Amino acid sequence: MKAKIDNPQGKQMYARRLAVVEPVFANICVHKRMNRFTLCS
């Protein structure tokens, strides 16, 4: 993971992920009190 983030393109992608994905999970965890996710595929 560190190797992916160390280059400029990786830093840009990770910053975008923080802005797009993380607030959604934070909202689910705080407001719906769901702190574990299971994935069945």
Secondary structure, DSSP 8 states (H G I E B T S, - for coil): -HHHHHSHHHHHHHHHHHHHTHHHHHHHHHHS---------
